[in-house]
Amino acid sequence: MALAGYGDFDDTVDTIADLPVSYLIAGFGLALSNYLFRYFRWCYYLRVLKIRVPARLNLLVFFSGLAMSVTPGKVGELVKCYLLSSQMRVPVGRSAPALVMERLIDVISVFILALSGLAMLSAPAVVVLAVILASVLSVFIFARSRHALRLTRLPILSRWTDLFEDYQEGFNQLATARVIFVGLAIGVLAWSAEGLALWVILNGIGTDMPILRAVSIYAVSTLVGAATTLPGGLIGTEGSMLALLQQSGMVKSAASASTVLVRFITLWFAVAIGVVALIVLRRISNSALGESGEY
């Protein structure tokens, strides 16, 4: 509502209403391809970690994590590790490295896409991107070092020493050059799809914007939203996207309409899919438990 009001509510609503359905369907299709690419990467990470999960269960576990896209920093996606633990007796310490590597590679992938429009970014935006990249690299280096295990010496963490040791062993398996390259390649493809969703929406409302610029705007906005650590990147993502679209010459109503639509397609669509997956997984689990006492 606030986004619509910013661009003049009536004009924004009219712009959204005039969007041909075919463009909306294409946007949803591109967002879905993002989730599928990331699912294949999740499967690849689990295979590297030698974690075997039935295909149907693994699909539901991964998509259930999308329901947590609106948690700060997506930390709620830890539910995937919990589900693997409860359904397949996979220790959290074994599956957590896949989740952490997902997040790190996602940030780097989106950063790469953001660089495609570096020339159009303001100095503050470049500084934000640099800080985000430096933070991610710092986390990566620390997670691989022996210093990470020293955390278990703290009284409050000592009880989870075995979990931390399992986690670091798994993380090091995923931190090889080959695995990182494959993860990045898939990550760039996945997030390019959502950037293309913005480009499709812009074309649908009659804005002629180069593909690389649209993808870069989406990537920068996503990183800014992530940097705020607010649930789903709210406010930060929308605000930066609006600013960059207007900086590119769009009028307020068109920029507001595009932002509303692309956020609905790329965020709330994911949450809806995740909620459905959680419901289905719960019903299957309850049914299996009632019949045999195990999945």
Secondary structure, 3 states (H helix, E strand, C coil): CHHHHHCCHHHHHHHHHCCCHHHHHHHHHHHHHHHHHHHHHHHHHHHHCCCCCCHHHHHHHHHHHHHHCCCECCHHHHHHHHHHHHHHCCCHHHHHHHHHHHHHHHHHHHHHHHHHHHHHCCHHHHHHHHHHHHHHHHHHHHHHCHHHHHHHHCCCCHHHHHHHHHHHHHHHHHCCHHHHHHHHHHHHHHHHHHHHHHHHHHHHCCCCCCHHHHHHHHHHHHHHHHHHCCECCCCHHHHHHHHHHHHCCCCHHHHHHHHHHHHHHHHHHHHHHHHHHHHHHHHHHHHHHHHHCCC
